[in-house]
Amino acid sequence: MFFVAGAKNTAGSGGGSERRSIYQKFREVDLLDKKKTVTALKPGEDRAILLGLGMILSSVMLYFVLGITILRSYAESVWTEEGVCVVLNATVTADVNCSYSCGSDCWRVSKYPCLQVYVSLNNTGRVSRLSHNEETQDSSSECFYVPRCQKDSAAMHVVIMNISERLKVNTQVTCYYDPSEQQETVLLTRLYDHGVLFHSLLWPSCMLAGGALIIMMVKLTQYLSRLCEEINKIKR
């Protein structure tokens, strides 16, 4: 009896140790698979975070560039109110000299006709000189439009005359004026209006939101992964 019981105990202990060894092997394989998954995910997560940070940094740089160019010009412009102007007179007064590049350190002189346009502003009833935009106002305080200087002065003359004919046909145009009346000149168009400002800020804002969203998704994935590991530990 003793020998039979001893043999049974020996067989039972051997089976238990065998089952434990099989369980340990499965456990080691499971841990190895998890380590491989974590090792594979970590470089991808790092690259995703770097991508998000790069997008955020690029958007900040774009905001800076827009701030010193478009936003600054938009904020400094005094022609903020929109009105309706009636063209009273559009005449060519004289030829204006301009210079164009003919090569390295080479400049030559050409001429274009100066078109002066006077309008009546319906909102105030005052008569003002019309200018194309802020750049034209800064470069020439008398002429409505300053064409790109070129060798062929006849081509510039044709451009100016076409503008004059259009203004004589379309006598009622939308214009922009200074509500404080510090600037007597009114503008036909603004370089940077609300639409240009919106589209200029749209893409950096989308890039900033996209970069922040990528980082948030990576952090959320890491949090859910740790949460799943803790739940699995509790179940075991």
Disulfide bonds with the S-S distance in Angstrom:
Cys85-Cys175 1.89
Cys98-Cys149 2.15
Cys102-Cys106 1.66
Cys114-Cys143 2.02
